[in-house]
Amino acid sequence: MKRFFSYAVSALLCLPMLAGNDDPVVISVNGTNIPKSELEYFYKKNRIDQTDKSNQINEYAELYLNFKLKVQAAIDEGLDKNESFLKEFKEYRDLQAEDYLVDTLYLEEYARMTYDQSVQDVGPDGLAYMLMMSSIPDDDSQEALITSMIRVDSLYNCLEEGQDFTRLAISYSEDRYASDGGICGWMSRDMLPDGIADILFKLNPGQYSQPFVFEGTPMIIMMAAHRDLGSYEENRPQIYEWMRGEDRVMQEARKRKAEYYSQKFSWDMPVDSAMVYMDQVLEEIEPEFGFISREYHDGLLLFEISNRMVWEKASKDTEGINAYFEKNRSKYRFEEPVFRGMVLFCVDEDVFHSIEKAVQGLPISQWADTIVTFNRNKSQVRAMRGSSETGIFKKGQNAYIDKLVFGTGEYEPLKGFPYVGVVGNVLDAPENVRDVITQVVDDYQKSLEQEWVKQLRKKYKYKIYKKALKKISLD
């Protein structure tokens, strides 16, 4: 352990410096310096093309400062020490690190070599998707073989009658593929004994063989589909997936990458130690990966702290939402008048007027219970309400409202309920917060966030270095 520690200390001295004259500090937050390279990376990744790019980088710097202030608040809350956070971040970080910890050129060469070998193995016959069912004799006697042959002949007759191969295999086949419906999968000629391959590759897709005996077992095989191996590009994803599971291949790729880093940074340590060490310092030796890792790390913290301080608070703070609505009621207007109420389909006009009178003065939430009473002895009315949350109909949503309230379009009455009328009123503006709850909650969240950012800017020391910002490449 002491020996490895000495290797690590000496290697640290050889790490590239990420800050300096070429990478000046552009933002500082609570004593943490953000170099130009970091802000430039995320600016180019997230920017929206605009004509005035110089102004855009200034605006982005302000947004990035707010982001970092929130992350700092999360750290002060100890969220970066939570077990769930550490586990999620490590899983993502390690997954993203895989491509940086292996020699990608070696893997590409190995993948192409694997493909070339597969081309030779598959040969001109290509690949067949094979199904099989069989009957295994009880012993080595001639009588047992004849009994099994009779069983397979019966299965063949069932196939000739149009029965499904996989269902027959599940019910009657006696080999290890039976539970999967006889599916053996994609096969090349070299993967099969000649006695089976010769029969399989004479079939056409969808054809099955006549019963035959192979090594004492009667069977039937089917070519469900056929294809060529395909190009390297088509097979590359599957080859790489296979290589990821091959410890020998991946270990060699990691070893070669460790040797590369050892030479690049003059690490004086055995290759096995370098393989461990390169993972520990990957964020420092691969700046791009450092940004990827940092983005996810800070993004997780941002999500959690924002949920606590804004999103969850806004969704549960009914009193705050109502107060915000009342304070800002004047800015909430419908783009065009809406109707809150119900469409009533009645057996006659008298029933409609009776209902109209019965619900007068009641909140719309109680109308349904009142209307039900008119259907106790016989069905006299059907009702249609607006939005489930607000009871509001907008223009163009309902043909009956459009005609009876807004005077446009036509409608057909319901069969058995010839009289159609509406009960309710036209609104130019929301009557209460529920009418525009989605917009109000969104606005309330924004107000909470703005106030939170103001508090953070008062709490923490920060600075944006305008002169350094000008060195950021905008292209």
Secondary structure, DSSP 8 states (H G I E B T S, - for coil): -HHHHHHHHHHHTTS----BTTB-EEEEETTEEEEHHHHHHHHHHH----S-HHHHHHHHHHHHHHHHHHHHHHHHTTGGG-HHHHHHHHHHHHHHHGGGSS-HHHHHHHHHHHHHHHHHHHGGG-EEEEEEEE---SSSSHHHHHHHHHHHHHHHHHHHTT--HHHHHHHH--STTGGGTTEEEEE-GGGS-HHHHHHHTTS-TTEE---EEETTEEEEEEEEEEE----HHHHHHHHHHHHHT-HHHHHHHHHHHHHHHHHHHT--S-HHHHHHHHHHTHHHH-HHHHHHHHHHHHHHHHHHHHIIIIIHHHHH-HHHHHHHHHHTGGG---SS-EEEEEEEEESSHHHHHHHHHHTTTS-GGGHHHHHHGGGSSS--EEEEES-TTT-EE-TTS-HHHHHHTT--S----BTTB-EEEEEEEEESS-SSGGGGHHHHHHHHHHHHHHHHHHHHHHHS-EEE-HHHHTTS---
